[in-house]
Amino acid sequence: MSPNALELSGTLTFNDFKRYNFHAKKKPETYYFFSVIIVLFFIFKMFNPELGIGYSLFVSIIIGIVVEIIRWFLLYLRVRKEFTSDQVIKNEVKYWINGNGINQERKASNIQIEWNDIISIYEYKDLFRLQISSNKAIVLPKSFFHSKGDINRFKKIIRQNINSKKLQMK
């Protein structure tokens, strides 16, 4: 195979799908968490001005943590339901990656994605997330790659074809 091309295949597991969703939601959830703490703090101070700043902040943080745990649990349930109900995602997928873009084949479906269709690319410890839109991404678990050399070749292809401002890779 050409050094400027790569062939990958695999089946997305529930753990892969779960990790993708948690990675994708991590940044917005962090902002939400701190927003909840700030709003709760001001509500406590507004309705109970006699409460000390430390106590109001402490209670706000505790409630914020509880709300955040509930939100992550609900996200987990949504992800599990989505994965369970989506029969297509459980099929093996093949990718051909080269200078023209990414060709994705799943059963009878064949999609060509050009490099300029990709909004951003993120690398995590266990997967790559190629964001196509705000709610759509290509998830490439590192287990789809045959070797560390394939991962490095993929990164090289990405760097040659994607604007560096769109990349968040190691």
Short mmCIF file of the C-alpha atoms (twelve columns), coordinates in Angstrom:
data_MODEL
# 
_entry.id   MODEL 
# 
loop_
_atom_site.group_PDB 
_atom_site.id 
_atom_site.type_symbol 
_atom_site.label_atom_id 
_atom_site.label_alt_id 
_atom_site.label_comp_id 
_atom_site.label_asym_id 
_atom_site.label_seq_id 
_atom_site.Cartn_x 
_atom_site.Cartn_y 
_atom_site.Cartn_z 
_atom_site.pdbx_PDB_model_num 
ATOM 1   C CA . MET A 1   0.000   0.000  0.000  1 
ATOM 2   C CA . SER A 2   1.175   3.514  -0.783 1 
ATOM 3   C CA . PRO A 3   2.701   5.549  2.064  1 
ATOM 4   C CA . ASN A 4   0.063   8.188  1.281  1 
ATOM 5   C CA . ALA A 5   -2.863  5.791  1.616  1 
ATOM 6   C CA . LEU A 6   -4.287  3.702  4.395  1 
ATOM 7   C CA . GLU A 7   -6.924  0.995  4.695  1 
ATOM 8   C CA . LEU A 8   -8.730  0.437  8.000  1 
ATOM 9   C CA . SER A 9   -11.629 -1.710 9.062  1 
ATOM 10  C CA . GLY A 10  -13.452 -2.697 12.192 1 
ATOM 11  C CA . THR A 11  -16.705 -2.696 14.070 1 
ATOM 12  C CA . LEU A 12  -17.493 0.084  16.501 1 
ATOM 13  C CA . THR A 13  -18.115 -1.361 19.969 1 
ATOM 14  C CA . PHE A 14  -20.340 0.113  22.659 1 
ATOM 15  C CA . ASN A 15  -17.215 1.140  24.608 1 
ATOM 16  C CA . ASP A 16  -15.839 2.956  21.527 1 
ATOM 17  C CA . PHE A 17  -19.171 4.732  21.014 1 
ATOM 18  C CA . LYS A 18  -19.413 5.614  24.705 1 
ATOM 19  C CA . ARG A 19  -15.865 7.019  24.816 1 
ATOM 20  C CA . TYR A 20  -16.543 9.075  21.680 1 
ATOM 21  C CA . ASN A 21  -19.689 10.586 23.209 1 
ATOM 22  C CA . PHE A 22  -18.024 11.372 26.520 1 
ATOM 23  C CA . HIS A 23  -15.044 12.969 24.755 1 
ATOM 24  C CA . ALA A 24  -17.365 15.023 22.550 1 
ATOM 25  C CA . LYS A 25  -19.432 16.237 25.524 1 
ATOM 26  C CA . LYS A 26  -16.582 16.836 27.968 1 
ATOM 27  C CA . LYS A 27  -15.901 20.499 27.127 1 
ATOM 28  C CA . PRO A 28  -19.560 21.664 27.049 1 
ATOM 29  C CA . GLU A 29  -20.241 19.723 30.260 1 
ATOM 30  C CA . THR A 30  -17.341 21.447 32.008 1 
ATOM 31  C CA . TYR A 31  -18.751 24.863 31.096 1 
ATOM 32  C CA . TYR A 32  -22.193 23.741 32.235 1 
ATOM 33  C CA . PHE A 33  -20.793 22.509 35.558 1 
ATOM 34  C CA . PHE A 34  -19.127 25.817 36.384 1 
ATOM 35  C CA . SER A 35  -22.187 27.762 35.200 1 
ATOM 36  C CA . VAL A 36  -24.404 25.758 37.566 1 
ATOM 37  C CA . ILE A 37  -22.063 26.472 40.485 1 
ATOM 38  C CA . ILE A 38  -21.985 30.219 39.755 1 
ATOM 39  C CA . VAL A 39  -25.770 30.467 39.325 1 
ATOM 40  C CA . LEU A 40  -26.428 28.459 42.490 1 
ATOM 41  C CA . PHE A 41  -23.949 30.590 44.419 1 
ATOM 42  C CA . PHE A 42  -25.712 33.808 43.413 1 
ATOM 43  C CA . ILE A 43  -29.149 32.313 44.130 1 
ATOM 44  C CA . PHE A 44  -28.018 31.293 47.636 1 
ATOM 45  C CA . LYS A 45  -26.546 34.735 48.270 1 
ATOM 46  C CA . MET A 46  -29.629 36.501 46.884 1 
ATOM 47  C CA . PHE A 47  -32.181 34.555 48.937 1 
ATOM 48  C CA . ASN A 48  -29.997 33.991 52.018 1 
ATOM 49  C CA . PRO A 49  -27.694 37.022 52.347 1 
ATOM 50  C CA . GLU A 50  -26.892 36.039 55.934 1 
ATOM 51  C CA . LEU A 51  -25.123 32.879 54.740 1 
ATOM 52  C CA . GLY A 52  -21.374 33.199 54.489 1 
ATOM 53  C CA . ILE A 53  -19.584 33.171 51.161 1 
ATOM 54  C CA . GLY A 54  -17.711 29.972 52.040 1 
ATOM 55  C CA . TYR A 55  -20.875 28.117 53.031 1 
ATOM 56  C CA . SER A 56  -22.772 29.290 49.918 1 
ATOM 57  C CA . LEU A 57  -19.884 28.274 47.686 1 
ATOM 58  C CA . PHE A 58  -19.554 24.880 49.407 1 
ATOM 59  C CA . VAL A 59  -23.266 24.074 49.024 1 
ATOM 60  C CA . SER A 60  -23.221 25.290 45.403 1 
ATOM 61  C CA . ILE A 61  -20.287 23.005 44.593 1 
ATOM 62  C CA . ILE A 62  -21.934 19.992 46.266 1 
ATOM 63  C CA . ILE A 63  -25.218 20.550 44.416 1 
ATOM 64  C CA . GLY A 64  -23.275 21.169 41.189 1 
ATOM 65  C CA . ILE A 65  -21.444 17.853 41.598 1 
ATOM 66  C CA . VAL A 66  -24.711 15.994 42.221 1 
ATOM 67  C CA . VAL A 67  -26.325 17.624 39.165 1 
ATOM 68  C CA . GLU A 68  -23.263 16.777 37.070 1 
ATOM 69  C CA . ILE A 69  -23.299 13.114 38.177 1 
ATOM 70  C CA . ILE A 70  -26.978 12.893 37.235 1 
ATOM 71  C CA . ARG A 71  -26.276 14.527 33.835 1 
ATOM 72  C CA . TRP A 72  -23.411 12.071 33.089 1 
ATOM 73  C CA . PHE A 73  -25.628 9.146  34.089 1 
ATOM 74  C CA . LEU A 74  -28.411 10.400 31.803 1 
ATOM 75  C CA . LEU A 75  -25.863 10.837 29.008 1 
ATOM 76  C CA . TYR A 76  -24.738 7.245  29.548 1 
ATOM 77  C CA . LEU A 77  -28.357 6.032  29.288 1 
ATOM 78  C CA . ARG A 78  -28.908 8.060  26.101 1 
ATOM 79  C CA . VAL A 79  -25.697 6.717  24.553 1 
ATOM 80  C CA . ARG A 80  -26.605 3.133  25.457 1 
ATOM 81  C CA . LYS A 81  -30.106 3.522  23.996 1 
ATOM 82  C CA . GLU A 82  -28.751 5.139  20.821 1 
ATOM 83  C CA . PHE A 83  -26.137 2.405  20.321 1 
ATOM 84  C CA . THR A 84  -28.614 -0.389 21.044 1 
ATOM 85  C CA . SER A 85  -31.214 0.970  18.625 1 
ATOM 86  C CA . ASP A 86  -28.791 1.796  15.765 1 
ATOM 87  C CA . GLN A 87  -28.297 -1.430 13.812 1 
ATOM 88  C CA . VAL A 88  -26.158 0.240  11.130 1 
ATOM 89  C CA . ILE A 89  -23.467 1.360  13.566 1 
ATOM 90  C CA . LYS A 90  -22.902 -2.263 14.599 1 
ATOM 91  C CA . ASN A 91  -21.885 -3.320 11.071 1 
ATOM 92  C CA . GLU A 92  -18.258 -3.595 10.069 1 
ATOM 93  C CA . VAL A 93  -16.980 -0.436 8.401  1 
ATOM 94  C CA . LYS A 94  -14.042 -0.085 6.010  1 
ATOM 95  C CA . TYR A 95  -12.104 3.104  5.417  1 
ATOM 96  C CA . TRP A 96  -9.759  4.005  2.590  1 
ATOM 97  C CA . ILE A 97  -7.852  7.133  3.491  1 
ATOM 98  C CA . ASN A 98  -5.680  9.031  1.001  1 
ATOM 99  C CA . GLY A 99  -4.922  12.524 -0.267 1 
ATOM 100 C CA . ASN A 100 -8.401  12.831 -1.809 1 
ATOM 101 C CA . GLY A 101 -10.254 12.188 1.442  1 
ATOM 102 C CA . ILE A 102 -11.870 9.299  3.243  1 
ATOM 103 C CA . ASN A 103 -13.972 6.630  1.598  1 
ATOM 104 C CA . GLN A 104 -16.272 4.896  4.077  1 
ATOM 105 C CA . GLU A 105 -17.954 1.611  3.166  1 
ATOM 106 C CA . ARG A 106 -20.539 -0.143 5.292  1 
ATOM 107 C CA . LYS A 107 -22.561 -2.996 3.771  1 
ATOM 108 C CA . ALA A 108 -24.071 -1.547 0.558  1 
ATOM 109 C CA . SER A 109 -23.363 2.061  1.560  1 
ATOM 110 C CA . ASN A 110 -20.342 3.938  0.234  1 
ATOM 111 C CA . ILE A 111 -19.588 7.534  1.258  1 
ATOM 112 C CA . GLN A 112 -16.756 9.750  0.033  1 
ATOM 113 C CA . ILE A 113 -15.735 12.499 2.457  1 
ATOM 114 C CA . GLU A 114 -13.407 15.160 1.143  1 
ATOM 115 C CA . TRP A 115 -10.871 16.771 3.451  1 
ATOM 116 C CA . ASN A 116 -12.586 20.165 3.259  1 
ATOM 117 C CA . ASP A 117 -15.801 18.541 4.595  1 
ATOM 118 C CA . ILE A 118 -14.069 17.931 7.928  1 
ATOM 119 C CA . ILE A 119 -14.518 20.716 10.490 1 
ATOM 120 C CA . SER A 120 -11.959 19.488 13.024 1 
ATOM 121 C CA . ILE A 121 -9.970  16.450 14.084 1 
ATOM 122 C CA . TYR A 122 -9.292  15.396 17.667 1 
ATOM 123 C CA . GLU A 123 -6.947  12.723 18.897 1 
ATOM 124 C CA . TYR A 124 -7.561  11.010 22.205 1 
ATOM 125 C CA . LYS A 125 -5.685  8.204  23.902 1 
ATOM 126 C CA . ASP A 126 -7.918  5.552  22.344 1 
ATOM 127 C CA . LEU A 127 -9.545  7.093  19.262 1 
ATOM 128 C CA . PHE A 128 -9.668  9.815  16.621 1 
ATOM 129 C CA . ARG A 129 -12.759 11.978 16.167 1 
ATOM 130 C CA . LEU A 130 -13.174 13.566 12.754 1 
ATOM 131 C CA . GLN A 131 -15.946 16.125 13.150 1 
ATOM 132 C CA . ILE A 132 -18.126 16.515 10.022 1 
ATOM 133 C CA . SER A 133 -20.765 18.778 11.599 1 
ATOM 134 C CA . SER A 134 -21.706 19.805 15.113 1 
ATOM 135 C CA . ASN A 135 -23.589 16.514 15.585 1 
ATOM 136 C CA . LYS A 136 -21.861 14.148 13.171 1 
ATOM 137 C CA . ALA A 137 -18.386 12.633 13.323 1 
ATOM 138 C CA . ILE A 138 -16.301 9.778  12.026 1 
ATOM 139 C CA . VAL A 139 -15.043 7.767  14.978 1 
ATOM 140 C CA . LEU A 140 -11.809 5.882  14.347 1 
ATOM 141 C CA . PRO A 141 -10.812 3.770  17.336 1 
ATOM 142 C CA . LYS A 142 -7.081  3.161  17.408 1 
ATOM 143 C CA . SER A 143 -7.911  -0.560 17.467 1 
ATOM 144 C CA . PHE A 144 -8.898  -0.196 13.758 1 
ATOM 145 C CA . PHE A 145 -5.241  0.516  12.940 1 
ATOM 146 C CA . HIS A 146 -2.968  -2.476 12.352 1 
ATOM 147 C CA . SER A 147 0.119   -0.901 13.905 1 
ATOM 148 C CA . LYS A 148 1.625   2.200  15.449 1 
ATOM 149 C CA . GLY A 149 3.111   2.848  12.001 1 
ATOM 150 C CA . ASP A 150 -0.414  3.020  10.528 1 
ATOM 151 C CA . ILE A 151 -1.396  5.556  13.189 1 
ATOM 152 C CA . ASN A 152 1.646   7.670  12.308 1 
ATOM 153 C CA . ARG A 153 0.864   7.362  8.582  1 
ATOM 154 C CA . PHE A 154 -2.728  8.466  9.292  1 
ATOM 155 C CA . LYS A 155 -1.452  11.514 11.192 1 
ATOM 156 C CA . LYS A 156 0.880   12.341 8.304  1 
ATOM 157 C CA . ILE A 157 -1.972  12.135 5.769  1 
ATOM 158 C CA . ILE A 158 -4.111  14.319 8.047  1 
ATOM 159 C CA . ARG A 159 -1.390  16.962 8.474  1 
ATOM 160 C CA . GLN A 160 -0.833  17.089 4.706  1 
ATOM 161 C CA . ASN A 161 -4.525  17.620 3.923  1 
ATOM 162 C CA . ILE A 162 -6.073  19.501 6.852  1 
ATOM 163 C CA . ASN A 163 -5.421  23.054 7.980  1 
ATOM 164 C CA . SER A 164 -3.434  22.921 11.230 1 
ATOM 165 C CA . LYS A 165 -6.036  25.166 12.932 1 
ATOM 166 C CA . LYS A 166 -8.513  22.284 12.645 1 
ATOM 167 C CA . LEU A 167 -6.198  19.773 14.327 1 
ATOM 168 C CA . GLN A 168 -6.061  18.848 17.970 1 
ATOM 169 C CA . MET A 169 -3.699  15.929 17.827 1 
ATOM 170 C CA . LYS A 170 -0.719  14.786 19.861 1 
# 
